[in-house]
């Protein structure tokens, strides 16, 4: 099977412009051109990976924390990332280590989607 990696992850949001501002202005993703699909949304990227925001009426995220649906952003210097996000008013969990794998913290984007911040070992 010739799968070579992930192209993008799509998440539902209640306000595509508000959530776009978080991912672009706070986390530093780049906005890409997006065709008009007849509903609001944004295509964002960091390197070769993309995050697609889809505005859904009455979007309500599931409240499951790290055991439920989420995606992980690869970070270097997790402690610095956490402090910068906290300084901007975001709640970010204390990091925990998975032996031989790395360190993780969790937060929510402005739409309530769970985002993992992942700092691998090495």
Order of alpha helices (4+ residues) and beta strands (2+ residues): beta-alpha-beta-beta-beta-beta-alpha-beta-beta-beta
